Amino acid sequence: MVSGVVLSQVILPAIGLVLLSAVLVDAFMTVFNPAEYGGPLSVRQNQLIWKIARRIGRRRGHRALALAAPLMAVATITLWIMLLIIGFALIYLPWMKTFLVSPGALRAPWIEAFYFSASTATTLSIGDIVPDLPLLRIIVPLETLAGVGLLTAVLQYMLSLSQRAQVMAAVALDIAVHLGPKQSPDEVSDRIRRSGDVSGWGEWCQQISSSLLSLWEAHTRYPILLYFHPVNQYESLSTQLGSLLHLRRAVLRGPEPGPLAQHPGFQAMCSSLELYLLAIDRHFLPGDDVADDEENKDLEKAYQRLVQETGYGDELRNAGHGVAESPAHPPKPKSS
């Protein structure tokens, strides 16, 4: 009997410390460490949610997939909070009978340990249960600090996700407006070849390059951004990257590249597009990496895998287009 009590006083707190270490590592790698592409727990959880959403999306369409990223964010936050509460509850559990209870008496130790840990982590404790052991009276304020720090990290995480998702949609719309139905990439390239005026389009390419580099950095910090799935495809960056690939091919086609090919902004855009597509494919998409033999085919294959993984590939093919050459465009206004 005594050995069982001693064993519980060792095993339960040890499990609690493991859970606390897991939430600490996962939250730190997700919110503060951009070099790790997300925490190990949240990344696997998000992949599972996306697989389920893809299966539902085959029947329910894009609206079901659009809910996946918000559900991932909620699930990640819930995971962190629950691991924090359960971890400290397991530390308190073997000594719950030493707690001072007012009013009444101690109820089921499991329930009371969870209740005390939850109220302490959320700073909502009303003082009806108080630890009596000196060591626990030191640990309790640490849980309060951990809870406040986690809630602060959660707020930063949600605000950053929202801001970067809006930037992704804005960049996608920018590409759709400039390379839309009224001026396809081929038409833009032909017009520039005839006029030789590259300054305006070169500056625009430079802006797109800066946006892609910024978004790639955001992906390394918040991998969940890959799963943001706008219902309207022209707001999806993954599909609109096809327009940039199309422009790249149109400018560089033929024995002599067009005049835009010599502009530093266009060259920067091509380099940023290559970095973005190949890095996304290498770090976030399942399966084999894109081969490194022929550059153009590498980018096309990376783009195909991206739109397929993000749930737009089937619709683009059903519309009668090749995935690598079928960026979506804003709907044309209806004539009155």
Phi and psi in degrees as GROMACS dihedral restraints (atoms count N, CA, C in turn):
[ dihedral_restraints ]
;  ai    aj    ak    al  type     phi  dphi    fc
    3     4     5     6     1   -64.8    20    10
    4     5     6     7     1   -42.3    20    10
    6     7     8     9     1   -63.4    20    10
    7     8     9    10     1   -34.9    20    10
    9    10    11    12     1   -65.0    20    10
   10    11    12    13     1   -40.3    20    10
   12    13    14    15     1   -65.3    20    10
   13    14    15    16     1   -44.7    20    10
   15    16    17    18     1   -62.7    20    10
   16    17    18    19     1   -39.5    20    10
   18    19    20    21     1   -62.9    20    10
   19    20    21    22     1   -42.8    20    10
   21    22    23    24     1   -65.9    20    10
   22    23    24    25     1   -32.6    20    10
   24    25    26    27     1   -71.5    20    10
   25    26    27    28     1   -15.2    20    10
   27    28    29    30     1  -100.4    20    10
   28    29    30    31     1   -47.3    20    10
   30    31    32    33     1   -70.4    20    10
   31    32    33    34     1   -48.5    20    10
   33    34    35    36     1   -61.7    20    10
   34    35    36    37     1   -48.6    20    10
   36    37    38    39     1   -62.1    20    10
   37    38    39    40     1   -33.6    20    10
   39    40    41    42     1   -64.7    20    10
   40    41    42    43     1   -43.2    20    10
   42    43    44    45     1   -62.8    20    10
   43    44    45    46     1   -40.2    20    10
   45    46    47    48     1   -60.4    20    10
   46    47    48    49     1   -41.9    20    10
   48    49    50    51     1   -65.4    20    10
   49    50    51    52     1   -36.4    20    10
   51    52    53    54     1   -62.9    20    10
   52    53    54    55     1   -43.8    20    10
   54    55    56    57     1   -64.9    20    10
   55    56    57    58     1   -40.3    20    10
   57    58    59    60     1   -66.0    20    10
   58    59    60    61     1   -38.5    20    10
   60    61    62    63     1   -64.4    20    10
   61    62    63    64     1   -38.1    20    10
   63    64    65    66     1   -64.4    20    10
   64    65    66    67     1   -45.3    20    10
   66    67    68    69     1   -69.8    20    10
   67    68    69    70     1   -35.3    20    10
   69    70    71    72     1   -63.7    20    10
   70    71    72    73     1   -47.2    20    10
   72    73    74    75     1   -65.9    20    10
   73    74    75    76     1   -45.4    20    10
   75    76    77    78     1   -65.2    20    10
   76    77    78    79     1   -44.4    20    10
   78    79    80    81     1   -67.1    20    10
   79    80    81    82     1   -40.6    20    10
   81    82    83    84     1   -64.3    20    10
   82    83    84    85     1   -45.4    20    10
   84    85    86    87     1   -70.0    20    10
   85    86    87    88     1   -25.9    20    10
   87    88    89    90     1   -83.6    20    10
   88    89    90    91     1   -41.3    20    10
   90    91    92    93     1   -97.2    20    10
   91    92    93    94     1   -37.6    20    10
   93    94    95    96     1  -113.0    20    10
   94    95    96    97     1   -16.7    20    10
   96    97    98    99     1  -114.9    20    10
   97    98    99   100     1    98.8    20    10
   99   100   101   102     1   -75.9    20    10
  100   101   102   103     1    -6.2    20    10
  102   103   104   105     1   -89.6    20    10
  103   104   105   106     1    -5.1    20    10
  105   106   107   108     1  -107.6    20    10
  106   107   108   109     1    -1.2    20    10
  108   109   110   111     1    58.8    20    10
  109   110   111   112     1    39.4    20    10
  111   112   113   114     1    99.4    20    10
  112   113   114   115     1   161.3    20    10
  114   115   116   117     1   -77.1    20    10
  115   116   117   118     1   152.0    20    10
  117   118   119   120     1   -63.2    20    10
  118   119   120   121     1   -35.5    20    10
  120   121   122   123     1   -74.8    20    10
  121   122   123   124     1   -49.8    20    10
  123   124   125   126     1   -66.6    20    10
  124   125   126   127     1   -35.7    20    10
  126   127   128   129     1   -63.6    20    10
  127   128   129   130     1   -46.4    20    10
  129   130   131   132     1   -67.2    20    10
  130   131   132   133     1   -37.1    20    10
  132   133   134   135     1   -63.6    20    10
  133   134   135   136     1   -43.0    20    10
  135   136   137   138     1   -64.9    20    10
  136   137   138   139     1   -39.0    20    10
  138   139   140   141     1   -62.9    20    10
  139   140   141   142     1   -39.2    20    10
  141   142   143   144     1   -65.7    20    10
  142   143   144   145     1   -44.6    20    10
  144   145   146   147     1   -61.8    20    10
  145   146   147   148     1   -39.5    20    10
  147   148   149   150     1   -66.7    20    10
  148   149   150   151     1   -39.2    20    10
  150   151   152   153     1   -61.2    20    10
  151   152   153   154     1   -42.6    20    10
  153   154   155   156     1   -65.4    20    10
  154   155   156   157     1   -41.9    20    10
  156   157   158   159     1   -63.9    20    10
  157   158   159   160     1   -37.5    20    10
  159   160   161   162     1   -63.1    20    10
  160   161   162   163     1   -40.2    20    10
  162   163   164   165     1   -66.1    20    10
  163   164   165   166     1   -42.2    20    10
  165   166   167   168     1   -68.1    20    10
  166   167   168   169     1   -37.1    20    10
  168   169   170   171     1   -63.6    20    10
  169   170   171   172     1   -25.8    20    10
  171   172   173   174     1   -63.7    20    10
  172   173   174   175     1   -25.8    20    10
  174   175   176   177     1  -101.9    20    10
  175   176   177   178     1   -34.6    20    10
  177   178   179   180     1   -99.3    20    10
  178   179   180   181     1   -13.7    20    10
  180   181   182   183     1    86.2    20    10
  181   182   183   184     1  -162.8    20    10
  183   184   185   186     1   -67.2    20    10
  184   185   186   187     1   -26.1    20    10
  186   187   188   189     1   -66.5    20    10
  187   188   189   190     1   -33.7    20    10
  189   190   191   192     1   -68.4    20    10
  190   191   192   193     1   -41.6    20    10
  192   193   194   195     1   -67.3    20    10
  193   194   195   196     1   -30.5    20    10
  195   196   197   198     1   -65.1    20    10
  196   197   198   199     1   -22.2    20    10
  198   199   200   201     1   -84.4    20    10
  199   200   201   202     1   -11.3    20    10
  201   202   203   204     1   -63.3    20    10
  202   203   204   205     1   -50.6    20    10
  204   205   206   207     1   -63.1    20    10
  205   206   207   208     1   -45.8    20    10
  207   208   209   210     1   -58.4    20    10
  208   209   210   211     1   -38.9    20    10
  210   211   212   213     1   -65.2    20    10
  211   212   213   214     1   -36.7    20    10
  213   214   215   216     1   -62.2    20    10
  214   215   216   217     1   -44.0    20    10
  216   217   218   219     1   -62.4    20    10
  217   218   219   220     1   -45.3    20    10
  219   220   221   222     1   -64.4    20    10
  220   221   222   223     1   -42.4    20    10
  222   223   224   225     1   -64.6    20    10
  223   224   225   226     1   -39.0    20    10
  225   226   227   228     1   -63.8    20    10
  226   227   228   229     1   -45.8    20    10
  228   229   230   231     1   -63.8    20    10
  229   230   231   232     1   -43.6    20    10
  231   232   233   234     1   -61.4    20    10
  232   233   234   235     1   -41.7    20    10
  234   235   236   237     1   -59.6    20    10
  235   236   237   238     1   -47.2    20    10
  237   238   239   240     1   -61.8    20    10
  238   239   240   241     1   -47.6    20    10
  240   241   242   243     1   -64.3    20    10
  241   242   243   244     1   -43.9    20    10
  243   244   245   246     1   -66.8    20    10
  244   245   246   247     1   -40.8    20    10
  246   247   248   249     1   -63.3    20    10
  247   248   249   250     1   -39.0    20    10
  249   250   251   252     1   -63.4    20    10
  250   251   252   253     1   -47.2    20    10
  252   253   254   255     1   -66.9    20    10
  253   254   255   256     1   -46.4    20    10
  255   256   257   258     1   -67.2    20    10
  256   257   258   259     1   -37.9    20    10
  258   259   260   261     1   -60.2    20    10
  259   260   261   262     1   -48.6    20    10
  261   262   263   264     1   -69.3    20    10
  262   263   264   265     1   -33.4    20    10
  264   265   266   267     1   -61.7    20    10
  265   266   267   268     1   -39.0    20    10
  267   268   269   270     1   -67.7    20    10
  268   269   270   271     1   -30.2    20    10
  270   271   272   273     1   -69.9    20    10
  271   272   273   274     1   -39.0    20    10
  273   274   275   276     1   -76.2    20    10
  274   275   276   277     1   -30.1    20    10
  276   277   278   279     1   -53.9    20    10
  277   278   279   280     1   -47.6    20    10
  279   280   281   282     1   -62.5    20    10
  280   281   282   283     1   -18.7    20    10
  282   283   284   285     1  -115.4    20    10
  283   284   285   286     1    19.4    20    10
  285   286   287   288     1   -62.5    20    10
  286   287   288   289     1   -29.6    20    10
  288   289   290   291     1   -70.0    20    10
  289   290   291   292     1   -14.7    20    10
  291   292   293   294     1   -88.6    20    10
  292   293   294   295     1    -6.9    20    10
  294   295   296   297     1   -71.6    20    10
  295   296   297   298     1   147.6    20    10
  297   298   299   300     1   -89.9    20    10
  298   299   300   301     1   127.3    20    10
  300   301   302   303     1  -117.8    20    10
  301   302   303   304     1   132.4    20    10
  303   304   305   306     1  -150.7    20    10
  304   305   306   307     1   127.5    20    10
  306   307   308   309     1   -86.3    20    10
  307   308   309   310     1   174.7    20    10
  309   310   311   312     1    82.6    20    10
  310   311   312   313     1  -160.5    20    10
  312   313   314   315     1  -122.1    20    10
  313   314   315   316     1   168.2    20    10
  315   316   317   318     1   -67.1    20    10
  316   317   318   319     1   132.4    20    10
  318   319   320   321     1   -90.4    20    10
  319   320   321   322     1  -151.7    20    10
  321   322   323   324     1   -58.9    20    10
  322   323   324   325     1   127.0    20    10
  324   325   326   327     1   -57.1    20    10
  325   326   327   328     1   -39.8    20    10
  327   328   329   330     1   -61.2    20    10
  328   329   330   331     1   -45.2    20    10
  330   331   332   333     1   -66.5    20    10
  331   332   333   334     1   -43.6    20    10
  333   334   335   336     1   -66.9    20    10
  334   335   336   337     1   -38.3    20    10
  336   337   338   339     1   -64.4    20    10
  337   338   339   340     1   -43.4    20    10
  339   340   341   342     1   -66.1    20    10
  340   341   342   343     1   -42.4    20    10
  342   343   344   345     1   -62.6    20    10
  343   344   345   346     1   -46.0    20    10
  345   346   347   348     1   -65.5    20    10
  346   347   348   349     1   -41.1    20    10
  348   349   350   351     1   -65.8    20    10
  349   350   351   352     1   -42.1    20    10
  351   352   353   354     1   -65.6    20    10
  352   353   354   355     1   -43.7    20    10
  354   355   356   357     1   -68.8    20    10
  355   356   357   358     1   -31.2    20    10
  357   358   359   360     1   -74.2    20    10
  358   359   360   361     1   -44.0    20    10
  360   361   362   363     1   -64.9    20    10
  361   362   363   364     1   -33.6    20    10
  363   364   365   366     1   -94.3    20    10
  364   365   366   367     1     6.6    20    10
  366   367   368   369     1    58.6    20    10
  367   368   369   370     1    29.1    20    10
  369   370   371   372     1  -106.5    20    10
  370   371   372   373     1    11.7    20    10
  372   373   374   375     1   -61.7    20    10
  373   374   375   376     1   135.8    20    10
  375   376   377   378     1  -104.2    20    10
  376   377   378   379     1     3.3    20    10
  378   379   380   381     1    82.7    20    10
  379   380   381   382     1    15.5    20    10
  381   382   383   384     1   -79.8    20    10
  382   383   384   385     1   -17.5    20    10
  384   385   386   387     1  -129.7    20    10
  385   386   387   388     1   126.3    20    10
  387   388   389   390     1  -132.8    20    10
  388   389   390   391     1   130.8    20    10
  390   391   392   393     1   -69.3    20    10
  391   392   393   394     1   147.3    20    10
  393   394   395   396     1  -108.8    20    10
  394   395   396   397     1   -28.2    20    10
  396   397   398   399     1   -71.1    20    10
  397   398   399   400     1   137.7    20    10
  399   400   401   402     1   -58.3    20    10
  400   401   402   403     1   -40.8    20    10
  402   403   404   405     1   -63.7    20    10
  403   404   405   406     1   -41.2    20    10
  405   406   407   408     1   -67.4    20    10
  406   407   408   409     1   -32.5    20    10
  408   409   410   411     1   -69.0    20    10
  409   410   411   412     1   -17.2    20    10
  411   412   413   414     1   -86.0    20    10
  412   413   414   415     1   -37.8    20    10
  414   415   416   417     1   -69.8    20    10
  415   416   417   418     1   -36.7    20    10
  417   418   419   420     1   -58.5    20    10
  418   419   420   421     1   -47.9    20    10
  420   421   422   423     1   -61.4    20    10
  421   422   423   424     1   -31.0    20    10
  423   424   425   426     1   -64.5    20    10
  424   425   426   427     1   -37.6    20    10
  426   427   428   429     1   -65.8    20    10
  427   428   429   430     1   -39.0    20    10
  429   430   431   432     1   -61.2    20    10
  430   431   432   433     1   -44.7    20    10
  432   433   434   435     1   -62.8    20    10
  433   434   435   436     1   -41.3    20    10
  435   436   437   438     1   -64.3    20    10
  436   437   438   439     1   -39.7    20    10
  438   439   440   441     1   -65.4    20    10
  439   440   441   442     1   -43.6    20    10
  441   442   443   444     1   -64.0    20    10
  442   443   444   445     1   -42.4    20    10
  444   445   446   447     1   -63.3    20    10
  445   446   447   448     1   -39.2    20    10
  447   448   449   450     1   -68.1    20    10
  448   449   450   451     1   -42.0    20    10
  450   451   452   453     1   -62.7    20    10
  451   452   453   454     1   -38.1    20    10
  453   454   455   456     1   -63.8    20    10
  454   455   456   457     1   -43.0    20    10
  456   457   458   459     1   -63.6    20    10
  457   458   459   460     1   -36.9    20    10
  459   460   461   462     1   -64.2    20    10
  460   461   462   463     1   -43.6    20    10
  462   463   464   465     1   -62.3    20    10
  463   464   465   466     1   -44.6    20    10
  465   466   467   468     1   -62.1    20    10
  466   467   468   469     1   -40.9    20    10
  468   469   470   471     1   -61.8    20    10
  469   470   471   472     1   -46.8    20    10
  471   472   473   474     1   -67.0    20    10
  472   473   474   475     1   -43.4    20    10
  474   475   476   477     1   -63.8    20    10
  475   476   477   478     1   -42.1    20    10
  477   478   479   480     1   -65.8    20    10
  478   479   480   481     1   -41.1    20    10
  480   481   482   483     1   -60.5    20    10
  481   482   483   484     1   -46.0    20    10
  483   484   485   486     1   -62.2    20    10
  484   485   486   487     1   -44.7    20    10
  486   487   488   489     1   -64.1    20    10
  487   488   489   490     1   -44.0    20    10
  489   490   491   492     1   -73.3    20    10
  490   491   492   493     1   -32.2    20    10
  492   493   494   495     1   -65.1    20    10
  493   494   495   496     1   -37.8    20    10
  495   496   497   498     1   -66.0    20    10
  496   497   498   499     1   -38.0    20    10
  498   499   500   501     1   -64.5    20    10
  499   500   501   502     1   -42.4    20    10
  501   502   503   504     1   -58.9    20    10
  502   503   504   505     1   -45.3    20    10
  504   505   506   507     1   -64.7    20    10
  505   506   507   508     1   -39.1    20    10
  507   508   509   510     1   -65.6    20    10
  508   509   510   511     1   -41.5    20    10
  510   511   512   513     1   -65.0    20    10
  511   512   513   514     1   -41.5    20    10
  513   514   515   516     1   -61.5    20    10
  514   515   516   517     1   -44.1    20    10
  516   517   518   519     1   -65.3    20    10
  517   518   519   520     1   -36.9    20    10
  519   520   521   522     1   -60.4    20    10
  520   521   522   523     1   -45.2    20    10
  522   523   524   525     1   -64.9    20    10
  523   524   525   526     1   -41.6    20    10
  525   526   527   528     1   -64.3    20    10
  526   527   528   529     1   -36.2    20    10
  528   529   530   531     1   -70.4    20    10
  529   530   531   532     1   -42.7    20    10
  531   532   533   534     1   -78.1    20    10
  532   533   534   535     1   -28.8    20    10
  534   535   536   537     1  -122.9    20    10
  535   536   537   538     1    46.2    20    10
  537   538   539   540     1   -87.8    20    10
  538   539   540   541     1  -168.5    20    10
  540   541   542   543     1   -61.3    20    10
  541   542   543   544     1   -31.7    20    10
  543   544   545   546     1   -78.7    20    10
  544   545   546   547     1   -16.7    20    10
  546   547   548   549     1  -148.5    20    10
  547   548   549   550     1    87.5    20    10
  549   550   551   552     1   -68.5    20    10
  550   551   552   553     1   163.1    20    10
  552   553   554   555     1   -55.7    20    10
  553   554   555   556     1   -36.5    20    10
  555   556   557   558     1   -64.2    20    10
  556   557   558   559     1   -42.2    20    10
  558   559   560   561     1   -66.7    20    10
  559   560   561   562     1   -39.4    20    10
  561   562   563   564     1   -62.2    20    10
  562   563   564   565     1   -46.0    20    10
  564   565   566   567     1   -62.7    20    10
  565   566   567   568     1   -43.5    20    10
  567   568   569   570     1   -64.0    20    10
  568   569   570   571     1   -39.9    20    10
  570   571   572   573     1   -64.0    20    10
  571   572   573   574     1   -41.4    20    10
  573   574   575   576     1   -68.0    20    10
  574   575   576   577     1   -37.8    20    10
  576   577   578   579     1   -61.4    20    10
  577   578   579   580     1   -37.8    20    10
  579   580   581   582     1   -74.9    20    10
  580   581   582   583     1   -42.6    20    10
  582   583   584   585     1   -88.0    20    10
  583   584   585   586     1   -30.9    20    10
  585   586   587   588     1    76.6    20    10
  586   587   588   589     1     3.6    20    10
  588   589   590   591     1   -87.4    20    10
  589   590   591   592     1   105.8    20    10
  591   592   593   594     1  -113.1    20    10
  592   593   594   595     1    -5.6    20    10
  594   595   596   597     1   -62.3    20    10
  595   596   597   598     1   -48.2    20    10
  597   598   599   600     1   -63.6    20    10
  598   599   600   601     1   -48.6    20    10
  600   601   602   603     1   -69.3    20    10
  601   602   603   604     1   -31.6    20    10
  603   604   605   606     1   -64.9    20    10
  604   605   606   607     1   -41.5    20    10
  606   607   608   609     1   -65.5    20    10
  607   608   609   610     1   -39.7    20    10
  609   610   611   612     1   -63.6    20    10
  610   611   612   613     1   -41.8    20    10
  612   613   614   615     1   -61.1    20    10
  613   614   615   616     1   -37.4    20    10
  615   616   617   618     1   -64.4    20    10
  616   617   618   619     1   -40.6    20    10
  618   619   620   621     1   -64.2    20    10
  619   620   621   622     1   -42.6    20    10
  621   622   623   624     1   -62.8    20    10
  622   623   624   625     1   -39.5    20    10
  624   625   626   627     1   -59.4    20    10
  625   626   627   628     1   -47.0    20    10
  627   628   629   630     1   -62.2    20    10
  628   629   630   631     1   -39.2    20    10
  630   631   632   633     1   -65.1    20    10
  631   632   633   634     1   -41.8    20    10
  633   634   635   636     1   -65.4    20    10
  634   635   636   637     1   -40.3    20    10
  636   637   638   639     1   -65.0    20    10
  637   638   639   640     1   -40.9    20    10
  639   640   641   642     1   -64.3    20    10
  640   641   642   643     1   -40.0    20    10
  642   643   644   645     1   -70.7    20    10
  643   644   645   646     1   -33.5    20    10
  645   646   647   648     1   -64.1    20    10
  646   647   648   649     1   -41.9    20    10
  648   649   650   651     1   -60.4    20    10
  649   650   651   652     1   -38.9    20    10
  651   652   653   654     1   -65.1    20    10
  652   653   654   655     1   -37.6    20    10
  654   655   656   657     1   -63.9    20    10
  655   656   657   658     1   -38.7    20    10
  657   658   659   660     1   -65.5    20    10
  658   659   660   661     1   -31.7    20    10
  660   661   662   663     1   -85.2    20    10
  661   662   663   664     1   -36.1    20    10
  663   664   665   666     1  -131.1    20    10
  664   665   666   667     1    82.2    20    10
  666   667   668   669     1   -58.8    20    10
  667   668   669   670     1   -21.5    20    10
  669   670   671   672     1   -62.0    20    10
  670   671   672   673     1   -19.0    20    10
  672   673   674   675     1   -60.2    20    10
  673   674   675   676     1   -28.3    20    10
  675   676   677   678     1   -60.4    20    10
  676   677   678   679     1   -28.0    20    10
  678   679   680   681     1   -95.5    20    10
  679   680   681   682     1     1.2    20    10
  681   682   683   684     1   -67.7    20    10
  682   683   684   685     1   124.3    20    10
  684   685   686   687     1  -128.0    20    10
  685   686   687   688     1    87.8    20    10
  687   688   689   690     1   -60.8    20    10
  688   689   690   691     1   142.2    20    10
  690   691   692   693     1   -64.2    20    10
  691   692   693   694     1   -40.9    20    10
  693   694   695   696     1   -85.8    20    10
  694   695   696   697     1   122.2    20    10
  696   697   698   699     1   -64.3    20    10
  697   698   699   700     1   -28.0    20    10
  699   700   701   702     1   -71.4    20    10
  700   701   702   703     1    -8.8    20    10
  702   703   704   705     1   -95.5    20    10
  703   704   705   706     1     1.2    20    10
  705   706   707   708     1   -94.9    20    10
  706   707   708   709     1   122.4    20    10
  708   709   710   711     1   -65.5    20    10
  709   710   711   712     1   -35.8    20    10
  711   712   713   714     1   -60.5    20    10
  712   713   714   715     1   -38.0    20    10
  714   715   716   717     1   -78.6    20    10
  715   716   717   718     1   -36.7    20    10
  717   718   719   720     1   -71.2    20    10
  718   719   720   721     1   -18.9    20    10
  720   721   722   723     1   -61.8    20    10
  721   722   723   724     1   -23.2    20    10
  723   724   725   726     1   -62.2    20    10
  724   725   726   727     1   -33.2    20    10
  726   727   728   729     1   -65.4    20    10
  727   728   729   730     1   -37.9    20    10
  729   730   731   732     1   -67.5    20    10
  730   731   732   733     1   -40.2    20    10
  732   733   734   735     1   -62.2    20    10
  733   734   735   736     1   -40.4    20    10
  735   736   737   738     1   -63.6    20    10
  736   737   738   739     1   -43.7    20    10
  738   739   740   741     1   -62.5    20    10
  739   740   741   742     1   -42.3    20    10
  741   742   743   744     1   -59.1    20    10
  742   743   744   745     1   -45.6    20    10
  744   745   746   747     1   -64.7    20    10
  745   746   747   748     1   -41.6    20    10
  747   748   749   750     1   -65.2    20    10
  748   749   750   751     1   -39.4    20    10
  750   751   752   753     1   -70.8    20    10
  751   752   753   754     1   -36.6    20    10
  753   754   755   756     1   -92.8    20    10
  754   755   756   757     1    -1.8    20    10
  756   757   758   759     1   -73.4    20    10
  757   758   759   760     1   160.5    20    10
  759   760   761   762     1    86.6    20    10
  760   761   762   763     1   171.4    20    10
  762   763   764   765     1   -65.7    20    10
  763   764   765   766     1   -28.3    20    10
  765   766   767   768     1  -124.9    20    10
  766   767   768   769     1   119.1    20    10
  768   769   770   771     1   -60.0    20    10
  769   770   771   772     1   154.8    20    10
  771   772   773   774     1   -67.7    20    10
  772   773   774   775     1   167.0    20    10
  774   775   776   777     1   -62.3    20    10
  775   776   777   778     1   -26.6    20    10
  777   778   779   780     1   -64.2    20    10
  778   779   780   781     1   -25.2    20    10
  780   781   782   783     1   -62.7    20    10
  781   782   783   784     1   -22.9    20    10
  783   784   785   786     1   -88.4    20    10
  784   785   786   787     1    -7.5    20    10
  786   787   788   789     1   -78.0    20    10
  787   788   789   790     1   133.8    20    10
  789   790   791   792     1   -58.9    20    10
  790   791   792   793     1   -32.2    20    10
  792   793   794   795     1   -65.2    20    10
  793   794   795   796     1   -42.2    20    10
  795   796   797   798     1   -65.7    20    10
  796   797   798   799     1   -42.6    20    10
  798   799   800   801     1   -62.9    20    10
  799   800   801   802     1   -39.0    20    10
  801   802   803   804     1   -65.8    20    10
  802   803   804   805     1   -39.7    20    10
  804   805   806   807     1   -62.6    20    10
  805   806   807   808     1   -42.9    20    10
  807   808   809   810     1   -62.1    20    10
  808   809   810   811     1   -42.0    20    10
  810   811   812   813     1   -66.7    20    10
  811   812   813   814     1   -42.4    20    10
  813   814   815   816     1   -67.2    20    10
  814   815   816   817     1   -39.2    20    10
  816   817   818   819     1   -62.9    20    10
  817   818   819   820     1   -42.7    20    10
  819   820   821   822     1   -63.1    20    10
  820   821   822   823     1   -45.9    20    10
  822   823   824   825     1   -60.5    20    10
  823   824   825   826     1   -45.8    20    10
  825   826   827   828     1   -63.1    20    10
  826   827   828   829     1   -51.6    20    10
  828   829   830   831     1   -64.9    20    10
  829   830   831   832     1   -47.4    20    10
  831   832   833   834     1   -70.4    20    10
  832   833   834   835     1   -34.7    20    10
  834   835   836   837     1   -70.5    20    10
  835   836   837   838     1   -41.4    20    10
  837   838   839   840     1   -60.2    20    10
  838   839   840   841     1   -44.2    20    10
  840   841   842   843     1   -63.7    20    10
  841   842   843   844     1   -40.5    20    10
  843   844   845   846     1   -72.1    20    10
  844   845   846   847     1   -39.6    20    10
  846   847   848   849     1   -99.7    20    10
  847   848   849   850     1   -21.5    20    10
  849   850   851   852     1  -124.0    20    10
  850   851   852   853     1   -23.8    20    10
  852   853   854   855     1   -92.4    20    10
  853   854   855   856     1   139.5    20    10
  855   856   857   858     1   -73.0    20    10
  856   857   858   859     1   158.0    20    10
  858   859   860   861     1    99.6    20    10
  859   860   861   862     1  -166.6    20    10
  861   862   863   864     1   -73.4    20    10
  862   863   864   865     1   151.4    20    10
  864   865   866   867     1   -68.9    20    10
  865   866   867   868     1   158.0    20    10
  867   868   869   870     1   -65.9    20    10
  868   869   870   871     1   137.0    20    10
  870   871   872   873     1   -65.2    20    10
  871   872   873   874     1   156.2    20    10
  873   874   875   876     1  -109.3    20    10
  874   875   876   877     1    30.4    20    10
  876   877   878   879     1   -90.1    20    10
  877   878   879   880     1   -57.3    20    10
  879   880   881   882     1  -116.4    20    10
  880   881   882   883     1   119.1    20    10
  882   883   884   885     1   -57.4    20    10
  883   884   885   886     1   -47.3    20    10
  885   886   887   888     1   -62.4    20    10
  886   887   888   889     1   -44.2    20    10
  888   889   890   891     1   -66.3    20    10
  889   890   891   892     1   -34.0    20    10
  891   892   893   894     1   -58.8    20    10
  892   893   894   895     1   -48.9    20    10
  894   895   896   897     1   -65.4    20    10
  895   896   897   898     1   -41.1    20    10
  897   898   899   900     1   -62.9    20    10
  898   899   900   901     1   -42.8    20    10
  900   901   902   903     1   -66.8    20    10
  901   902   903   904     1   -40.0    20    10
  903   904   905   906     1   -62.9    20    10
  904   905   906   907     1   -40.3    20    10
  906   907   908   909     1   -65.6    20    10
  907   908   909   910     1   -42.2    20    10
  909   910   911   912     1   -60.3    20    10
  910   911   912   913     1   -44.1    20    10
  912   913   914   915     1   -66.2    20    10
  913   914   915   916     1   -35.4    20    10
  915   916   917   918     1   -66.2    20    10
  916   917   918   919     1   -50.2    20    10
  918   919   920   921     1   -68.1    20    10
  919   920   921   922     1   -29.5    20    10
  921   922   923   924     1   -69.9    20    10
  922   923   924   925     1   -44.8    20    10
  924   925   926   927     1   -67.5    20    10
  925   926   927   928     1   -34.3    20    10
  927   928   929   930     1   -84.8    20    10
  928   929   930   931     1     2.4    20    10
  930   931   932   933     1    91.8    20    10
  931   932   933   934     1    12.5    20    10
  933   934   935   936     1  -105.9    20    10
  934   935   936   937     1   -12.3    20    10
  936   937   938   939     1   -62.7    20    10
  937   938   939   940     1   -42.8    20    10
  939   940   941   942     1   -63.2    20    10
  940   941   942   943     1   -42.3    20    10
  942   943   944   945     1   -66.3    20    10
  943   944   945   946     1   -38.8    20    10
  945   946   947   948     1   -65.3    20    10
  946   947   948   949     1   -38.9    20    10
  948   949   950   951     1   -69.8    20    10
  949   950   951   952     1   -39.8    20    10
  951   952   953   954     1   -64.8    20    10
  952   953   954   955     1   -24.6    20    10
  954   955   956   957     1   -78.6    20    10
  955   956   957   958     1    -3.3    20    10
  957   958   959   960     1    92.8    20    10
  958   959   960   961     1    19.5    20    10
  960   961   962   963     1  -116.0    20    10
  961   962   963   964     1   155.2    20    10
  963   964   965   966     1   -76.4    20    10
  964   965   966   967     1   139.5    20    10
  966   967   968   969     1   -57.5    20    10
  967   968   969   970     1   -40.7    20    10
  969   970   971   972     1   -74.2    20    10
  970   971   972   973     1    -9.6    20    10
  972   973   974   975     1  -128.4    20    10
  973   974   975   976     1    30.2    20    10
  975   976   977   978     1  -133.1    20    10
  976   977   978   979     1    57.4    20    10
  978   979   980   981     1   -63.9    20    10
  979   980   981   982     1   145.2    20    10
  981   982   983   984     1   -82.8    20    10
  982   983   984   985     1   154.1    20    10
  984   985   986   987     1  -127.5    20    10
  985   986   987   988     1   158.0    20    10
  987   988   989   990     1   -62.5    20    10
  988   989   990   991     1   147.1    20    10
  990   991   992   993     1   -64.1    20    10
  991   992   993   994     1   142.6    20    10
  993   994   995   996     1   -71.1    20    10
  994   995   996   997     1   142.2    20    10
  996   997   998   999     1   -65.2    20    10
  997   998   999  1000     1   142.2    20    10
  999  1000  1001  1002     1   -74.6    20    10
 1000  1001  1002  1003     1   139.0    20    10
 1002  1003  1004  1005     1   -75.0    20    10
 1003  1004  1005  1006     1   143.3    20    10
